[in-house]
Amino acid sequence: AEQQGLLTPNSGDMIYEGTVGSTGISLATVCRARGYTAYICMPSDVSLEKSSLLRKLGAVVERVPPAPIIDPMHFVNRARSLAAEHTADPAKRGRGYFADQFENEANWLAHFDGTGPEIYTQCDGKLNAFVAGAGTGGTIAGVARYLKPRLPDLQIVLADPQGSGLYNRIKYGVMFNKKEKEGTRRRQQIDSIVEGIGINRVTANFEAGRELVDDAMKVTDEQALAMARWLVENDGIFVGSSSCVNCDRRWETGLQQLGRHSKLQRVKNDIQPTINFSTEKKGKGTTRVKLA
C-alpha cells in the first residue's frame, strides 16, 4: 500500500480492518511501528483479552454485534465503510485504508514469500504433511502454493472447526455445514467456541490454494478443549482454540497416515517450528506416540 502511494507514514492515515483477533494484533503492531493508527472492528462475542491487547498496542477497537456478512454492520463491512467515510471526510487527517484481509491477495502472497520458505528451510525440505485451519485462507493457500511444487508428495490438510463450511468445500465442493441450517444456529460467525478460523463463505485467499488442499478434517469444540488442556498439562504450552484445532488434527493425521515405527515431521506455525514423532503399535487397539 505504501509502494502504491495509498498510505503515508505519520500523515494521519488510518488502517481499518475487520478481524476476530490475530490479524488485528499484527496490524496494530505494524501500524504503531510505521506511524499509523489501526482501527479494528470485531464481533462483540470475541474474547475481551483480544480487545485489551489491541488497545495496549495503540489500536482503536470497535466491538459490533454479531451479524451475517450481508448486514452492513458485519464487522468486515463496518471496517470497509468506516475507511471510505474517513477518506471522504475533509475534517479528518489523512486517509482511511481498508486492509481487506479476506480478499486482498497480499495475504496469501505473504505466506508464499515468507511462511512457506521458512517452513521449507527449517525442515530441510523434509516434510510429510502440513496441517492448518483457515479463516481468510491466506496461510494454507500461500504455504501450499510454495511447498507443493517442491514437495509433490506433501499432504496439505485443512483442520476445520465445527460449524465451518470449509470442510465441505474441500470434500464436496459446497459451502454448507449442518450446524448452520435454519433454526439451529447459536452463534455468529460460525457455531463454535473456536475463534480465528472457520468461515461459511468463499474468499479469494482460500480459493487461491483450494485445489492444492488434499484433505480436510473436522474438529469439534470438545476435541479442541481437550487438546488445550493436554498442551498445558504435558508441554506447558498455553494457546488459544484455533491452535488447538491444528494440534488435534496434527496427531490424528500422523497416526492415520503412518505405519509402525514411522516418523512424521510436522509444522505448527505459531507454537513451534516442527513436531517429530513416531508411532508404535503396542497390543491390540493401542498406539503409543513417542516424541522425538
C-alpha positions, 0 to 999 in steps of 0.5 A: 500500500505504501509502494502504491502511494495509498498510505503515508507514514505519520500523515494521519492515515488510518488502517481499518480492518475487520478481524476476530483477533490475530490479524488485528494484533499484527496490524496494530503492531505494524501500524504503531511501528510505521506511524499509523493508527489501526482501527479494528472492528470485531464481533462483540462475542470475541474474547475481551483479552483480544480487545485489551491487547489491541488497545495496549498496542495503540489500536482503536477497537470497535466491538459490533454485534454479531451479524451475517456478512450481508448486514452492513454492520458485519464487522468486515463491512463496518471496517470497509465503510468506516475507511471510505467515510474517513477518506471522504471526510475533509475534517479528518487527517489523512486517509482511511485504508481498508486492509481487506484481509479476506480478499486482498491477495497480499495475504496469501502472497505473504505466506508464499514469500515468507511462511512457506520458505521458512517452513521449507528451510527449517525442515530441510525440505523434509516434510510429510504433511502440513496441517492448518485451519483457515479463516481468510485462507491466506496461510494454507493457500500461500504455504501450499502454493510454495511447498507443493511444487517442491514437495509433490508428495506433501499432504496439505490438510485443512483442520476445520472447526465445527460449524465451518463450511470449509470442510465441505468445500474441500470434500464436496465442493459446497459451502454448507455445514449442518450446524448452520441450517435454519433454526439451529444456529447459536452463534455468529460467525460460525457455531463454535467456541473456536475463534480465528478460523472457520468461515461459511463463505468463499474468499479469494485467499482460500480459493487461491490454494483450494485445489492444492488442499488434499484433505480436510478434517473436522474438529469439534469444540470438545476435541479442541478443549481437550487438546488445550488442556493436554498442551498445558498439562504435558508441554506447558504450552498455553494457546488459544482454540484455533491452535488447538484445532491444528494440534488435534488434527496434527496427531490424528493425521500422523497416526492415520497416515503412518505405519509402525515405527514411522516418523512424521515431521510436522509444522505448527506455525505459531507454537513451534517450528516442527513436531517429530514423532513416531508411532508404535503399535503396542497390543491390540487397539493401542498406539503409543506416540513417542516424541522425538 
